[in-house]
Amino acid sequence: MSVKRTSSKSLTNYHVNIKIKLAALWTALMFLYVYADFFQLMTPKKLEKMIDLQTPMGPTSPEILVIFSVILIIPSLMIFLSVFLKTQINKWLNICIAALYAS
């Protein structure tokens, strides 16, 4: 009787569903947003400008706030949609939205 021993140093490559991978990538993008926002606010005078309703694009207006909201909500929705949409719709939606964000 022989005992087969596997090395504890060997790596196993598990198959992960592509939908989970896509959701993880969108989640990483959201973490990058949080990271950038957190460290951008730590620079001098940034918080004071925000309190005075100033953005990098000029004074704050309802239109700019809607644009910022859409920019942030799309990746949040893509986390959910990447997992629950059908494969063909999922593929093309991820390609289009990712290309839009990359440009």
Residue pairs with C-beta under 8 A, 6 or more apart in sequence:
19 82
19 83
19 90
20 83
22 78
22 82
22 83
22 90
22 94
23 78
23 79
23 80
23 82
23 83
26 75
26 78
26 79
26 82
27 79
29 75
29 101
30 75
30 76
30 79
33 72
33 75
40 46
41 47
41 50
53 59
53 60
54 60
55 64
55 68
57 64
58 64
74 97
74 101
75 101
78 93
78 94
78 97
81 90
81 93
82 90
82 94
85 93
